[in-house]
Amino acid sequence: MSPNERLLAVLSPEIVGALAELVADEVTRQLADQDSPRNSPKWLTLEQAAERLDCTTDAVRMRMNRGRLERRPRDQGRRVYVSAASVDRLT
C-alpha cells in the first residue's frame, strides 16, 4: 500500500490533498531559498559584480547587454543579479 493510499484510508481526501499542497509549497519555498542570491554566492548584485571586475555598475550592465555576463532578474524585474561564474570568467 502506497503512502497516499494509507493516508486516504485514515484521513479524508480533502485533508490528504491539503497536506500534499502544503508539502509541495514548502519544497518550492526551500528550493527558492537555496537558489536565492542572498543565500548563495552563485549570484551577485550589480555592485558586487562591479567590485569584482573593478569597474562601474554601468560597465557591468554593458557587459550583460552584450551577453558577456549572465543575468537573472529577481523581485518582479526590479533587481538584476549577475552570475558569479560569468564574472569570474572575465577576471
HTML snippet that shows the backbone in 3Dmol.js (N, CA, C, O; Angstrom):
<script src="https://3Dmol.org/build/3Dmol-min.js"></script>
<div id="view" style="width:600px;height:400px;position:relative"></div>
<script>
const pdb = `
ATOM      1  N   MET A   1       0.854  -1.178   0.000  1.00  0.00           N
ATOM      2  CA  MET A   1       0.000   0.000   0.000  1.00  0.00           C
ATOM      3  C   MET A   1       0.899   1.240   0.000  1.00  0.00           C
ATOM      4  O   MET A   1       1.816   1.344   0.815  1.00  0.00           O
ATOM      5  N   SER A   2       0.637   2.167  -0.905  1.00  0.00           N
ATOM      6  CA  SER A   2       1.451   3.382  -1.016  1.00  0.00           C
ATOM      7  C   SER A   2       1.149   4.334   0.148  1.00  0.00           C
ATOM      8  O   SER A   2       0.119   4.203   0.808  1.00  0.00           O
ATOM      9  N   PRO A   3       2.040   5.279   0.391  1.00  0.00           N
ATOM     10  CA  PRO A   3       1.784   6.256   1.464  1.00  0.00           C
ATOM     11  C   PRO A   3       0.487   7.028   1.262  1.00  0.00           C
ATOM     12  O   PRO A   3      -0.235   7.291   2.223  1.00  0.00           O
ATOM     13  N   ASN A   4       0.187   7.392   0.015  1.00  0.00           N
ATOM     14  CA  ASN A   4      -1.075   8.107  -0.242  1.00  0.00           C
ATOM     15  C   ASN A   4      -2.280   7.239   0.071  1.00  0.00           C
ATOM     16  O   ASN A   4      -3.266   7.715   0.633  1.00  0.00           O
ATOM     17  N   GLU A   5      -2.201   5.964  -0.291  1.00  0.00           N
ATOM     18  CA  GLU A   5      -3.321   5.045  -0.006  1.00  0.00           C
ATOM     19  C   GLU A   5      -3.506   4.878   1.499  1.00  0.00           C
ATOM     20  O   GLU A   5      -4.637   4.817   1.981  1.00  0.00           O
ATOM     21  N   ARG A   6      -2.417   4.806   2.235  1.00  0.00           N
ATOM     22  CA  ARG A   6      -2.522   4.693   3.699  1.00  0.00           C
ATOM     23  C   ARG A   6      -3.143   5.949   4.295  1.00  0.00           C
ATOM     24  O   ARG A   6      -3.990   5.867   5.185  1.00  0.00           O
ATOM     25  N   LEU A   7      -2.720   7.113   3.802  1.00  0.00           N
ATOM     26  CA  LEU A   7      -3.309   8.352   4.303  1.00  0.00           C
ATOM     27  C   LEU A   7      -4.791   8.428   3.972  1.00  0.00           C
ATOM     28  O   LEU A   7      -5.602   8.831   4.805  1.00  0.00           O
ATOM     29  N   LEU A   8      -5.140   8.038   2.748  1.00  0.00           N
ATOM     30  CA  LEU A   8      -6.555   8.079   2.352  1.00  0.00           C
ATOM     31  C   LEU A   8      -7.403   7.124   3.181  1.00  0.00           C
ATOM     32  O   LEU A   8      -8.592   7.374   3.382  1.00  0.00           O
ATOM     33  N   ALA A   9      -6.817   6.039   3.664  1.00  0.00           N
ATOM     34  CA  ALA A   9      -7.552   5.089   4.491  1.00  0.00           C
ATOM     35  C   ALA A   9      -7.855   5.666   5.866  1.00  0.00           C
ATOM     36  O   ALA A   9      -8.820   5.257   6.512  1.00  0.00           O
ATOM     37  N   VAL A  10      -7.032   6.618   6.322  1.00  0.00           N
ATOM     38  CA  VAL A  10      -7.188   7.172   7.662  1.00  0.00           C
ATOM     39  C   VAL A  10      -7.796   8.566   7.640  1.00  0.00           C
ATOM     40  O   VAL A  10      -8.578   8.922   8.522  1.00  0.00           O
ATOM     41  N   LEU A  11      -7.432   9.365   6.621  1.00  0.00           N
ATOM     42  CA  LEU A  11      -7.866  10.757   6.551  1.00  0.00           C
ATOM     43  C   LEU A  11      -8.782  10.983   5.355  1.00  0.00           C
ATOM     44  O   LEU A  11      -8.831  10.182   4.421  1.00  0.00           O
ATOM     45  N   SER A  12      -9.494  12.081   5.410  1.00  0.00           N
ATOM     46  CA  SER A  12     -10.366  12.410   4.291  1.00  0.00           C
ATOM     47  C   SER A  12      -9.528  12.849   3.089  1.00  0.00           C
ATOM     48  O   SER A  12      -8.411  13.334   3.265  1.00  0.00           O
ATOM     49  N   PRO A  13     -10.049  12.687   1.872  1.00  0.00           N
ATOM     50  CA  PRO A  13      -9.321  13.110   0.674  1.00  0.00           C
ATOM     51  C   PRO A  13      -8.973  14.599   0.685  1.00  0.00           C
ATOM     52  O   PRO A  13      -7.939  15.001   0.152  1.00  0.00           O
ATOM     53  N   GLU A  14      -9.832  15.413   1.290  1.00  0.00           N
ATOM     54  CA  GLU A  14      -9.558  16.853   1.358  1.00  0.00           C
ATOM     55  C   GLU A  14      -8.327  17.139   2.210  1.00  0.00           C
ATOM     56  O   GLU A  14      -7.509  17.993   1.867  1.00  0.00           O
ATOM     57  N   ILE A  15      -8.199  16.420   3.322  1.00  0.00           N
ATOM     58  CA  ILE A  15      -7.045  16.624   4.199  1.00  0.00           C
ATOM     59  C   ILE A  15      -5.768  16.138   3.519  1.00  0.00           C
ATOM     60  O   ILE A  15      -4.725  16.786   3.611  1.00  0.00           O
ATOM     61  N   VAL A  16      -5.851  15.001   2.839  1.00  0.00           N
ATOM     62  CA  VAL A  16      -4.685  14.479   2.123  1.00  0.00           C
ATOM     63  C   VAL A  16      -4.256  15.462   1.043  1.00  0.00           C
ATOM     64  O   VAL A  16      -3.065  15.722   0.874  1.00  0.00           O
ATOM     65  N   GLY A  17      -5.216  16.005   0.315  1.00  0.00           N
ATOM     66  CA  GLY A  17      -4.903  16.996  -0.726  1.00  0.00           C
ATOM     67  C   GLY A  17      -4.276  18.249  -0.144  1.00  0.00           C
ATOM     68  O   GLY A  17      -3.325  18.796  -0.702  1.00  0.00           O
ATOM     69  N   ALA A  18      -4.820  18.707   0.996  1.00  0.00           N
ATOM     70  CA  ALA A  18      -4.269  19.899   1.642  1.00  0.00           C
ATOM     71  C   ALA A  18      -2.844  19.638   2.131  1.00  0.00           C
ATOM     72  O   ALA A  18      -1.977  20.502   2.002  1.00  0.00           O
ATOM     73  N   LEU A  19      -2.601  18.462   2.687  1.00  0.00           N
ATOM     74  CA  LEU A  19      -1.248  18.112   3.136  1.00  0.00           C
ATOM     75  C   LEU A  19      -0.277  18.056   1.958  1.00  0.00           C
ATOM     76  O   LEU A  19       0.842  18.561   2.046  1.00  0.00           O
ATOM     77  N   ALA A  20      -0.702  17.448   0.868  1.00  0.00           N
ATOM     78  CA  ALA A  20       0.148  17.362  -0.324  1.00  0.00           C
ATOM     79  C   ALA A  20       0.478  18.757  -0.842  1.00  0.00           C
ATOM     80  O   ALA A  20       1.608  19.011  -1.259  1.00  0.00           O
ATOM     81  N   GLU A  21      -0.497  19.659  -0.818  1.00  0.00           N
ATOM     82  CA  GLU A  21      -0.276  21.029  -1.274  1.00  0.00           C
ATOM     83  C   GLU A  21       0.695  21.768  -0.354  1.00  0.00           C
ATOM     84  O   GLU A  21       1.571  22.495  -0.823  1.00  0.00           O
ATOM     85  N   LEU A  22       0.534  21.577   0.963  1.00  0.00           N
ATOM     86  CA  LEU A  22       1.444  22.210   1.913  1.00  0.00           C
ATOM     87  C   LEU A  22       2.878  21.727   1.721  1.00  0.00           C
ATOM     88  O   LEU A  22       3.821  22.518   1.749  1.00  0.00           O
ATOM     89  N   VAL A  23       3.029  20.424   1.525  1.00  0.00           N
ATOM     90  CA  VAL A  23       4.363  19.864   1.314  1.00  0.00           C
ATOM     91  C   VAL A  23       4.969  20.423   0.030  1.00  0.00           C
ATOM     92  O   VAL A  23       6.136  20.815   0.017  1.00  0.00           O
ATOM     93  N   ALA A  24       4.196  20.461  -1.037  1.00  0.00           N
ATOM     94  CA  ALA A  24       4.688  20.991  -2.312  1.00  0.00           C
ATOM     95  C   ALA A  24       5.095  22.454  -2.177  1.00  0.00           C
ATOM     96  O   ALA A  24       6.132  22.856  -2.704  1.00  0.00           O
ATOM     97  N   ASP A  25       4.289  23.258  -1.476  1.00  0.00           N
ATOM     98  CA  ASP A  25       4.611  24.670  -1.268  1.00  0.00           C
ATOM     99  C   ASP A  25       5.901  24.829  -0.463  1.00  0.00           C
ATOM    100  O   ASP A  25       6.729  25.684  -0.774  1.00  0.00           O
ATOM    101  N   GLU A  26       6.066  24.007   0.566  1.00  0.00           N
ATOM    102  CA  GLU A  26       7.266  24.094   1.397  1.00  0.00           C
ATOM    103  C   GLU A  26       8.508  23.690   0.607  1.00  0.00           C
ATOM    104  O   GLU A  26       9.552  24.332   0.723  1.00  0.00           O
ATOM    105  N   VAL A  27       8.406  22.648  -0.182  1.00  0.00           N
ATOM    106  CA  VAL A  27       9.545  22.219  -1.008  1.00  0.00           C
ATOM    107  C   VAL A  27       9.907  23.332  -1.995  1.00  0.00           C
ATOM    108  O   VAL A  27      11.086  23.639  -2.173  1.00  0.00           O
ATOM    109  N   THR A  28       8.916  23.927  -2.628  1.00  0.00           N
ATOM    110  CA  THR A  28       9.163  25.026  -3.567  1.00  0.00           C
ATOM    111  C   THR A  28       9.828  26.196  -2.870  1.00  0.00           C
ATOM    112  O   THR A  28      10.764  26.790  -3.406  1.00  0.00           O
ATOM    113  N   ARG A  29       9.350  26.536  -1.673  1.00  0.00           N
ATOM    114  CA  ARG A  29       9.928  27.650  -0.916  1.00  0.00           C
ATOM    115  C   ARG A  29      11.380  27.368  -0.549  1.00  0.00           C
ATOM    116  O   ARG A  29      12.240  28.237  -0.689  1.00  0.00           O
ATOM    117  N   GLN A  30      11.652  26.155  -0.081  1.00  0.00           N
ATOM    118  CA  GLN A  30      13.020  25.832   0.313  1.00  0.00           C
ATOM    119  C   GLN A  30      13.968  25.809  -0.880  1.00  0.00           C
ATOM    120  O   GLN A  30      15.116  26.241  -0.773  1.00  0.00           O
ATOM    121  N   LEU A  31      13.495  25.308  -2.010  1.00  0.00           N
ATOM    122  CA  LEU A  31      14.327  25.320  -3.211  1.00  0.00           C
ATOM    123  C   LEU A  31      14.604  26.748  -3.656  1.00  0.00           C
ATOM    124  O   LEU A  31      15.717  27.064  -4.078  1.00  0.00           O
ATOM    125  N   ALA A  32      13.608  27.603  -3.567  1.00  0.00           N
ATOM    126  CA  ALA A  32      13.796  29.004  -3.938  1.00  0.00           C
ATOM    127  C   ALA A  32      14.782  29.679  -2.982  1.00  0.00           C
ATOM    128  O   ALA A  32      15.606  30.485  -3.414  1.00  0.00           O
ATOM    129  N   ASP A  33      14.705  29.356  -1.686  1.00  0.00           N
ATOM    130  CA  ASP A  33      15.639  29.920  -0.717  1.00  0.00           C
ATOM    131  C   ASP A  33      17.062  29.477  -1.010  1.00  0.00           C
ATOM    132  O   ASP A  33      17.996  30.267  -0.878  1.00  0.00           O
ATOM    133  N   GLN A  34      17.238  28.223  -1.406  1.00  0.00           N
ATOM    134  CA  GLN A  34      18.572  27.720  -1.722  1.00  0.00           C
ATOM    135  C   GLN A  34      19.138  28.426  -2.940  1.00  0.00           C
ATOM    136  O   GLN A  34      20.348  28.631  -3.036  1.00  0.00           O
ATOM    137  N   ASP A  35      18.268  28.799  -3.872  1.00  0.00           N
ATOM    138  CA  ASP A  35      18.712  29.432  -5.101  1.00  0.00           C
ATOM    139  C   ASP A  35      18.730  30.946  -4.996  1.00  0.00           C
ATOM    140  O   ASP A  35      19.062  31.638  -5.958  1.00  0.00           O
ATOM    141  N   SER A  36      18.378  31.451  -3.844  1.00  0.00           N
ATOM    142  CA  SER A  36      18.309  32.893  -3.656  1.00  0.00           C
ATOM    143  C   SER A  36      19.691  33.524  -3.690  1.00  0.00           C
ATOM    144  O   SER A  36      20.612  33.012  -3.053  1.00  0.00           O
ATOM    145  N   PRO A  37      19.858  34.611  -4.410  1.00  0.00           N
ATOM    146  CA  PRO A  37      21.153  35.287  -4.452  1.00  0.00           C
ATOM    147  C   PRO A  37      21.634  35.740  -3.075  1.00  0.00           C
ATOM    148  O   PRO A  37      22.839  35.851  -2.852  1.00  0.00           O
ATOM    149  N   ARG A  38      20.719  36.001  -2.159  1.00  0.00           N
ATOM    150  CA  ARG A  38      21.137  36.430  -0.835  1.00  0.00           C
ATOM    151  C   ARG A  38      21.804  35.294  -0.072  1.00  0.00           C
ATOM    152  O   ARG A  38      22.653  35.550   0.782  1.00  0.00           O
ATOM    153  N   ASN A  39      21.442  34.040  -0.357  1.00  0.00           N
ATOM    154  CA  ASN A  39      21.964  32.905   0.385  1.00  0.00           C
ATOM    155  C   ASN A  39      23.029  32.131  -0.365  1.00  0.00           C
ATOM    156  O   ASN A  39      23.595  31.182   0.177  1.00  0.00           O
ATOM    157  N   SER A  40      23.306  32.502  -1.557  1.00  0.00           N
ATOM    158  CA  SER A  40      24.213  31.720  -2.378  1.00  0.00           C
ATOM    159  C   SER A  40      25.204  32.624  -3.093  1.00  0.00           C
ATOM    160  O   SER A  40      24.837  33.687  -3.593  1.00  0.00           O
ATOM    161  N   PRO A  41      26.453  32.201  -3.138  1.00  0.00           N
ATOM    162  CA  PRO A  41      27.430  33.010  -3.850  1.00  0.00           C
ATOM    163  C   PRO A  41      27.348  32.854  -5.363  1.00  0.00           C
ATOM    164  O   PRO A  41      28.192  33.389  -6.082  1.00  0.00           O
ATOM    165  N   LYS A  42      26.345  32.130  -5.860  1.00  0.00           N
ATOM    166  CA  LYS A  42      26.212  31.928  -7.300  1.00  0.00           C
ATOM    167  C   LYS A  42      25.818  33.208  -8.028  1.00  0.00           C
ATOM    168  O   LYS A  42      26.153  33.385  -9.199  1.00  0.00           O
ATOM    169  N   TRP A  43      25.115  34.091  -7.348  1.00  0.00           N
ATOM    170  CA  TRP A  43      24.593  35.301  -7.986  1.00  0.00           C
ATOM    171  C   TRP A  43      25.037  36.525  -7.202  1.00  0.00           C
ATOM    172  O   TRP A  43      25.039  36.525  -5.971  1.00  0.00           O
ATOM    173  N   LEU A  44      25.408  37.561  -7.927  1.00  0.00           N
ATOM    174  CA  LEU A  44      25.908  38.794  -7.336  1.00  0.00           C
ATOM    175  C   LEU A  44      25.015  39.965  -7.718  1.00  0.00           C
ATOM    176  O   LEU A  44      24.366  39.947  -8.764  1.00  0.00           O
ATOM    177  N   THR A  45      24.987  40.981  -6.864  1.00  0.00           N
ATOM    178  CA  THR A  45      24.322  42.227  -7.240  1.00  0.00           C
ATOM    179  C   THR A  45      25.211  42.930  -8.264  1.00  0.00           C
ATOM    180  O   THR A  45      26.370  42.561  -8.451  1.00  0.00           O
ATOM    181  N   LEU A  46      24.662  43.935  -8.917  1.00  0.00           N
ATOM    182  CA  LEU A  46      25.466  44.717  -9.867  1.00  0.00           C
ATOM    183  C   LEU A  46      26.672  45.330  -9.172  1.00  0.00           C
ATOM    184  O   LEU A  46      27.768  45.373  -9.730  1.00  0.00           O
ATOM    185  N   GLU A  47      26.457  45.804  -7.944  1.00  0.00           N
ATOM    186  CA  GLU A  47      27.543  46.431  -7.194  1.00  0.00           C
ATOM    187  C   GLU A  47      28.650  45.421  -6.872  1.00  0.00           C
ATOM    188  O   GLU A  47      29.834  45.734  -6.995  1.00  0.00           O
ATOM    189  N   GLN A  48      28.259  44.210  -6.459  1.00  0.00           N
ATOM    190  CA  GLN A  48      29.248  43.178  -6.150  1.00  0.00           C
ATOM    191  C   GLN A  48      30.024  42.775  -7.405  1.00  0.00           C
ATOM    192  O   GLN A  48      31.241  42.595  -7.361  1.00  0.00           O
ATOM    193  N   ALA A  49      29.309  42.636  -8.520  1.00  0.00           N
ATOM    194  CA  ALA A  49      29.972  42.284  -9.777  1.00  0.00           C
ATOM    195  C   ALA A  49      30.942  43.385 -10.192  1.00  0.00           C
ATOM    196  O   ALA A  49      32.055  43.099 -10.633  1.00  0.00           O
ATOM    197  N   ALA A  50      30.526  44.639 -10.051  1.00  0.00           N
ATOM    198  CA  ALA A  50      31.396  45.767 -10.413  1.00  0.00           C
ATOM    199  C   ALA A  50      32.648  45.773  -9.532  1.00  0.00           C
ATOM    200  O   ALA A  50      33.749  46.046 -10.012  1.00  0.00           O
ATOM    201  N   GLU A  51      32.479  45.477  -8.267  1.00  0.00           N
ATOM    202  CA  GLU A  51      33.632  45.437  -7.360  1.00  0.00           C
ATOM    203  C   GLU A  51      34.605  44.330  -7.770  1.00  0.00           C
ATOM    204  O   GLU A  51      35.818  44.536  -7.806  1.00  0.00           O
ATOM    205  N   ARG A  52      34.056  43.156  -8.078  1.00  0.00           N
ATOM    206  CA  ARG A  52      34.928  42.047  -8.507  1.00  0.00           C
ATOM    207  C   ARG A  52      35.654  42.356  -9.807  1.00  0.00           C
ATOM    208  O   ARG A  52      36.809  41.973  -9.994  1.00  0.00           O
ATOM    209  N   LEU A  53      34.961  43.055 -10.705  1.00  0.00           N
ATOM    210  CA  LEU A  53      35.552  43.366 -12.014  1.00  0.00           C
ATOM    211  C   LEU A  53      36.339  44.675 -12.000  1.00  0.00           C
ATOM    212  O   LEU A  53      36.972  45.042 -12.989  1.00  0.00           O
ATOM    213  N   ASP A  54      36.290  45.371 -10.866  1.00  0.00           N
ATOM    214  CA  ASP A  54      36.956  46.667 -10.727  1.00  0.00           C
ATOM    215  C   ASP A  54      36.498  47.633 -11.813  1.00  0.00           C
ATOM    216  O   ASP A  54      37.304  48.219 -12.536  1.00  0.00           O
ATOM    217  N   CYS A  55      35.171  47.779 -11.903  1.00  0.00           N
ATOM    218  CA  CYS A  55      34.585  48.687 -12.895  1.00  0.00           C
ATOM    219  C   CYS A  55      33.313  49.292 -12.298  1.00  0.00           C
ATOM    220  O   CYS A  55      33.015  49.077 -11.123  1.00  0.00           O
ATOM    221  N   THR A  56      32.578  50.033 -13.090  1.00  0.00           N
ATOM    222  CA  THR A  56      31.336  50.653 -12.639  1.00  0.00           C
ATOM    223  C   THR A  56      30.156  49.706 -12.885  1.00  0.00           C
ATOM    224  O   THR A  56      30.267  48.734 -13.631  1.00  0.00           O
ATOM    225  N   THR A  57      29.036  50.010 -12.248  1.00  0.00           N
ATOM    226  CA  THR A  57      27.822  49.220 -12.496  1.00  0.00           C
ATOM    227  C   THR A  57      27.351  49.412 -13.934  1.00  0.00           C
ATOM    228  O   THR A  57      26.767  48.499 -14.519  1.00  0.00           O
ATOM    229  N   ASP A  58      27.600  50.592 -14.514  1.00  0.00           N
ATOM    230  CA  ASP A  58      27.244  50.804 -15.922  1.00  0.00           C
ATOM    231  C   ASP A  58      28.042  49.869 -16.829  1.00  0.00           C
ATOM    232  O   ASP A  58      27.510  49.354 -17.813  1.00  0.00           O
ATOM    233  N   ALA A  59      29.304  49.650 -16.503  1.00  0.00           N
ATOM    234  CA  ALA A  59      30.130  48.723 -17.293  1.00  0.00           C
ATOM    235  C   ALA A  59      29.616  47.288 -17.152  1.00  0.00           C
ATOM    236  O   ALA A  59      29.665  46.509 -18.103  1.00  0.00           O
ATOM    237  N   VAL A  60      29.125  46.949 -15.964  1.00  0.00           N
ATOM    238  CA  VAL A  60      28.541  45.613 -15.757  1.00  0.00           C
ATOM    239  C   VAL A  60      27.291  45.473 -16.614  1.00  0.00           C
ATOM    240  O   VAL A  60      27.101  44.451 -17.274  1.00  0.00           O
ATOM    241  N   ARG A  61      26.432  46.502 -16.608  1.00  0.00           N
ATOM    242  CA  ARG A  61      25.220  46.471 -17.441  1.00  0.00           C
ATOM    243  C   ARG A  61      25.563  46.325 -18.925  1.00  0.00           C
ATOM    244  O   ARG A  61      24.916  45.573 -19.653  1.00  0.00           O
ATOM    245  N   MET A  62      26.587  47.054 -19.358  1.00  0.00           N
ATOM    246  CA  MET A  62      27.010  46.976 -20.753  1.00  0.00           C
ATOM    247  C   MET A  62      27.447  45.545 -21.099  1.00  0.00           C
ATOM    248  O   MET A  62      27.107  45.026 -22.163  1.00  0.00           O
ATOM    249  N   ARG A  63      28.194  44.922 -20.203  1.00  0.00           N
ATOM    250  CA  ARG A  63      28.644  43.549 -20.446  1.00  0.00           C
ATOM    251  C   ARG A  63      27.470  42.574 -20.438  1.00  0.00           C
ATOM    252  O   ARG A  63      27.473  41.591 -21.178  1.00  0.00           O
ATOM    253  N   MET A  64      26.465  42.843 -19.602  1.00  0.00           N
ATOM    254  CA  MET A  64      25.268  41.999 -19.612  1.00  0.00           C
ATOM    255  C   MET A  64      24.536  42.154 -20.940  1.00  0.00           C
ATOM    256  O   MET A  64      24.117  41.164 -21.538  1.00  0.00           O
ATOM    257  N   ASN A  65      24.380  43.402 -21.405  1.00  0.00           N
ATOM    258  CA  ASN A  65      23.677  43.660 -22.667  1.00  0.00           C
ATOM    259  C   ASN A  65      24.387  43.049 -23.864  1.00  0.00           C
ATOM    260  O   ASN A  65      23.748  42.673 -24.846  1.00  0.00           O
ATOM    261  N   ARG A  66      25.702  42.951 -23.782  1.00  0.00           N
ATOM    262  CA  ARG A  66      26.481  42.343 -24.867  1.00  0.00           C
ATOM    263  C   ARG A  66      26.543  40.821 -24.752  1.00  0.00           C
ATOM    264  O   ARG A  66      27.088  40.147 -25.626  1.00  0.00           O
ATOM    265  N   GLY A  67      25.982  40.287 -23.672  1.00  0.00           N
ATOM    266  CA  GLY A  67      25.945  38.837 -23.494  1.00  0.00           C
ATOM    267  C   GLY A  67      27.198  38.253 -22.870  1.00  0.00           C
ATOM    268  O   GLY A  67      27.364  37.033 -22.844  1.00  0.00           O
ATOM    269  N   ARG A  68      28.074  39.096 -22.372  1.00  0.00           N
ATOM    270  CA  ARG A  68      29.307  38.595 -21.748  1.00  0.00           C
ATOM    271  C   ARG A  68      29.080  38.183 -20.309  1.00  0.00           C
ATOM    272  O   ARG A  68      29.853  37.399 -19.759  1.00  0.00           O
ATOM    273  N   LEU A  69      28.025  38.702 -19.689  1.00  0.00           N
ATOM    274  CA  LEU A  69      27.673  38.333 -18.315  1.00  0.00           C
ATOM    275  C   LEU A  69      26.247  37.793 -18.298  1.00  0.00           C
ATOM    276  O   LEU A  69      25.346  38.348 -18.927  1.00  0.00           O
ATOM    277  N   GLU A  70      26.066  36.711 -17.570  1.00  0.00           N
ATOM    278  CA  GLU A  70      24.731  36.110 -17.435  1.00  0.00           C
ATOM    279  C   GLU A  70      23.969  36.854 -16.348  1.00  0.00           C
ATOM    280  O   GLU A  70      24.500  37.133 -15.274  1.00  0.00           O
ATOM    281  N   ARG A  71      22.726  37.166 -16.646  1.00  0.00           N
ATOM    282  CA  ARG A  71      21.902  37.895 -15.678  1.00  0.00           C
ATOM    283  C   ARG A  71      20.695  37.077 -15.262  1.00  0.00           C
ATOM    284  O   ARG A  71      20.287  36.142 -15.951  1.00  0.00           O
ATOM    285  N   ARG A  72      20.138  37.445 -14.132  1.00  0.00           N
ATOM    286  CA  ARG A  72      18.928  36.813 -13.628  1.00  0.00           C
ATOM    287  C   ARG A  72      18.074  37.895 -12.970  1.00  0.00           C
ATOM    288  O   ARG A  72      18.461  38.454 -11.944  1.00  0.00           O
ATOM    289  N   PRO A  73      16.924  38.187 -13.552  1.00  0.00           N
ATOM    290  CA  PRO A  73      16.045  39.177 -12.913  1.00  0.00           C
ATOM    291  C   PRO A  73      15.400  38.579 -11.666  1.00  0.00           C
ATOM    292  O   PRO A  73      15.079  37.392 -11.632  1.00  0.00           O
ATOM    293  N   ARG A  74      15.221  39.386 -10.674  1.00  0.00           N
ATOM    294  CA  ARG A  74      14.565  38.988  -9.429  1.00  0.00           C
ATOM    295  C   ARG A  74      13.610  40.088  -9.005  1.00  0.00           C
ATOM    296  O   ARG A  74      13.620  41.190  -9.554  1.00  0.00           O
ATOM    297  N   ASP A  75      12.792  39.773  -8.029  1.00  0.00           N
ATOM    298  CA  ASP A  75      11.878  40.747  -7.438  1.00  0.00           C
ATOM    299  C   ASP A  75      11.028  41.436  -8.503  1.00  0.00           C
ATOM    300  O   ASP A  75      10.981  42.664  -8.572  1.00  0.00           O
ATOM    301  N   GLN A  76      10.363  40.641  -9.325  1.00  0.00           N
ATOM    302  CA  GLN A  76       9.491  41.132 -10.385  1.00  0.00           C
ATOM    303  C   GLN A  76      10.218  42.103 -11.312  1.00  0.00           C
ATOM    304  O   GLN A  76       9.652  43.108 -11.744  1.00  0.00           O
ATOM    305  N   GLY A  77      11.470  41.793 -11.609  1.00  0.00           N
ATOM    306  CA  GLY A  77      12.204  42.560 -12.587  1.00  0.00           C
ATOM    307  C   GLY A  77      12.856  43.836 -12.093  1.00  0.00           C
ATOM    308  O   GLY A  77      13.526  44.516 -12.870  1.00  0.00           O
ATOM    309  N   ARG A  78      12.684  44.181 -10.836  1.00  0.00           N
ATOM    310  CA  ARG A  78      13.262  45.433 -10.344  1.00  0.00           C
ATOM    311  C   ARG A  78      14.756  45.303 -10.064  1.00  0.00           C
ATOM    312  O   ARG A  78      15.502  46.270 -10.217  1.00  0.00           O
ATOM    313  N   ARG A  79      15.193  44.122  -9.657  1.00  0.00           N
ATOM    314  CA  ARG A  79      16.612  43.906  -9.363  1.00  0.00           C
ATOM    315  C   ARG A  79      17.165  42.905 -10.357  1.00  0.00           C
ATOM    316  O   ARG A  79      16.461  42.010 -10.823  1.00  0.00           O
ATOM    317  N   VAL A  80      18.404  43.068 -10.662  1.00  0.00           N
ATOM    318  CA  VAL A  80      19.072  42.146 -11.570  1.00  0.00           C
ATOM    319  C   VAL A  80      20.289  41.594 -10.849  1.00  0.00           C
ATOM    320  O   VAL A  80      21.029  42.331 -10.198  1.00  0.00           O
ATOM    321  N   TYR A  81      20.486  40.295 -10.971  1.00  0.00           N
ATOM    322  CA  TYR A  81      21.657  39.652 -10.391  1.00  0.00           C
ATOM    323  C   TYR A  81      22.515  39.094 -11.511  1.00  0.00           C
ATOM    324  O   TYR A  81      22.017  38.712 -12.570  1.00  0.00           O
ATOM    325  N   VAL A  82      23.808  39.055 -11.258  1.00  0.00           N
ATOM    326  CA  VAL A  82      24.783  38.618 -12.246  1.00  0.00           C
ATOM    327  C   VAL A  82      25.387  37.295 -11.775  1.00  0.00           C
ATOM    328  O   VAL A  82      25.696  37.130 -10.595  1.00  0.00           O
ATOM    329  N   SER A  83      25.547  36.373 -12.690  1.00  0.00           N
ATOM    330  CA  SER A  83      26.151  35.084 -12.370  1.00  0.00           C
ATOM    331  C   SER A  83      27.594  35.291 -11.931  1.00  0.00           C
ATOM    332  O   SER A  83      28.386  35.907 -12.645  1.00  0.00           O
ATOM    333  N   ALA A  84      27.931  34.776 -10.756  1.00  0.00           N
ATOM    334  CA  ALA A  84      29.302  34.883 -10.255  1.00  0.00           C
ATOM    335  C   ALA A  84      30.261  34.142 -11.176  1.00  0.00           C
ATOM    336  O   ALA A  84      31.399  34.571 -11.367  1.00  0.00           O
ATOM    337  N   ALA A  85      29.802  33.026 -11.750  1.00  0.00           N
ATOM    338  CA  ALA A  85      30.659  32.255 -12.656  1.00  0.00           C
ATOM    339  C   ALA A  85      31.004  33.068 -13.905  1.00  0.00           C
ATOM    340  O   ALA A  85      32.141  33.028 -14.375  1.00  0.00           O
ATOM    341  N   SER A  86      30.034  33.803 -14.442  1.00  0.00           N
ATOM    342  CA  SER A  86      30.324  34.599 -15.639  1.00  0.00           C
ATOM    343  C   SER A  86      31.242  35.766 -15.302  1.00  0.00           C
ATOM    344  O   SER A  86      32.049  36.177 -16.136  1.00  0.00           O
ATOM    345  N   VAL A  87      31.129  36.309 -14.081  1.00  0.00           N
ATOM    346  CA  VAL A  87      32.048  37.372 -13.651  1.00  0.00           C
ATOM    347  C   VAL A  87      33.450  36.799 -13.522  1.00  0.00           C
ATOM    348  O   VAL A  87      34.421  37.401 -13.980  1.00  0.00           O
ATOM    349  N   ASP A  88      33.549  35.630 -12.896  1.00  0.00           N
ATOM    350  CA  ASP A  88      34.861  35.003 -12.705  1.00  0.00           C
ATOM    351  C   ASP A  88      35.539  34.688 -14.020  1.00  0.00           C
ATOM    352  O   ASP A  88      36.765  34.744 -14.113  1.00  0.00           O
ATOM    353  N   ARG A  89      34.759  34.354 -15.046  1.00  0.00           N
ATOM    354  CA  ARG A  89      35.352  34.079 -16.365  1.00  0.00           C
ATOM    355  C   ARG A  89      36.014  35.322 -16.964  1.00  0.00           C
ATOM    356  O   ARG A  89      36.960  35.212 -17.744  1.00  0.00           O
ATOM    357  N   LEU A  90      35.517  36.487 -16.598  1.00  0.00           N
ATOM    358  CA  LEU A  90      36.075  37.732 -17.144  1.00  0.00           C
ATOM    359  C   LEU A  90      37.265  38.256 -16.339  1.00  0.00           C
ATOM    360  O   LEU A  90      37.971  39.155 -16.796  1.00  0.00           O
ATOM    361  N   THR A  91      37.488  37.708 -15.160  1.00  0.00           N
ATOM    362  CA  THR A  91      38.588  38.219 -14.338  1.00  0.00           C
ATOM    363  C   THR A  91      39.863  37.443 -14.583  1.00  0.00           C
ATOM    364  O   THR A  91      40.891  37.737 -13.974  1.00  0.00           O
TER     365      THR A  91
END
`;
const viewer = $3Dmol.createViewer("view");
viewer.addModel(pdb, "pdb");
viewer.setStyle({}, {cartoon: {color: "spectrum"}});
viewer.zoomTo();
viewer.render();
</script>
